[in-house]
């Protein structure tokens, strides 16, 4: 490759002598470019199309003299080698070398064969230096761009390099750390015992083998703070394979360790309540069983399911439901000892392990404490929320020898508590498993019944007690199973609510009742209203009002012909929300009735706020009329009728079966009634016949029985 040499001198003889010497060079071709002034030299250097490899400078120029000539050119092209041309007095040339010149040539010696050789050596050396600089710069950029910290040391273990990441982690600047012992810049301790650790660099320098830090190593930073690190340390060898130092590559794993701890915690704890989950609970039960075996003691497992919690989620949203679960968690934890375990199984289910339990009375005491604590209202986001729980209890060793069996049996006992009215606790008994299996069978058959169309509606007439006329009917669900026959509602309604089947089933009932009533009306039969019972699960769903509206539009039944019956206890569970839902229904023109009135302990202030049309006296009060003195000869019924009349609400008595009950209700001016004394629930065809026949107060009341 041609090397271009810029000769800057006003002495033509010197220029020609140099050109001749370079032409005779045997180690390559040199192209010589001449400039007789600093101005001309700068022009050549600014021409990037013809780069210069080396400059020969005479410091005595027409427009620049002395050492200033070298300094001027060196400032313009610091990376191009410059040799000065001098006389026998080398003072100026030596000064230039001290400022960065690569050497000098003496006049009178230009013809020597050493001149071109020296120039080539200088050019090659500069090329090597540039390449080395580029390589070093590339390595520097690479090391500074990686996330790992890199520290280099010499053979004595003194720092000779830190990358940016190392500066950031150790809090030492490279300039300050340079020459410092590795132990001063990177003091290490063990996390468990806080003992000082030897830096692995010293081990590498002594043994000439790579190594790593033991787990749990802590780096003490320059400001005294600590970070957990992991590393790999390796020896550095020179070109001859001789050990020349060590390099340590490490990273801050504090965040990684914290994340690992967090993930391990999440794997064993519920994300919402931070309670132990099923996996951790099983482990603790297994440990408690082992301890109980050795000590010959007992332990108890309590399975809790919040009563009707789904209604709160459906009506107020899951965000508020989550806050309620957290509030419940706080109360549960406050009711047990620190040695016990409160666990969330998911949803609204909790399991509590009571260890070192010496008797069933202790478990019962804990359960009573839990029931009492949860009965107090929860104040959440302006809502006063009431929630109760049903509790099942199993014990070791009587009810199981492992965690799965104990939890399963406690769960079975919990369902027994649900069936006994909720807000109570039950101990597991072996016969409960039979009921649990039956419950599962009923649930499975309920789902199949929806597909097989095994459900139907029967209709029980409502009678005006003064005129004897049929004023409407109540739609009642019936299930005809192909093997079991007619299944009483008491056997399957509660299960349908718990497993969620009540939602599609309730919509089917409402739609079917509206369709049938419209058919009767279109056929010319007089029926003013159809009453449909609404479950708590349906009433609390956010889409309930929209579903009712859609069914009325679909079937064409006038809203004022539909009467929705909601139990008093459902309305009082969250009275404020109930008022809002009832008002939306009322605005549509739908009639609203409080079912089982007298059993839900309604506040009269709330009762007056509910946009209610009808109060239905619970049949338990009606059945007591004339039966015993406990009812005070119907005082409660009389009071309800009087209250309904004063509130301008229609009063209907349910479960009228005897003539004495009917006579009493008439005397108290109860407006309507229904019961077996008039008719049992009838299929649609039979009810249509009753509508055609009619009932009056002046004729004997026919008791119609279904075929």
Helices and strands as residue ranges (DSSP letters): E 3-8, H 12-23, E 30-35, H 38-46, E 54-58, E 60-61, E 64-65, H 67-76, E 81-86, H 91-99, E 103-106, H 114-145, E 149-153, E 159-162, H 164-170, H 174-177, H 182-185, E 187-190, E 196-197, H 200-207, E 211-212, E 217-220, E 226-237, E 243-252, H 254-268, H 278-295, E 298-306, H 309-316, H 318-334, E 341-346, E 349-357, H 360-375, E 378-380, E 383-385, E 389-396, H 403-419, E 425-427, H 432-452, E 455-464, E 470-481, E 485-487, H 489-499, H 501-522, E 529-533, H 536-539, H 544-555, G 559-561, E 562-567, H 568-573, H 575-587, E 591-597, H 604-609, E 614-617, H 619-623, H 635-646, E 650-653, H 659-667, E 672-673, H 684-693
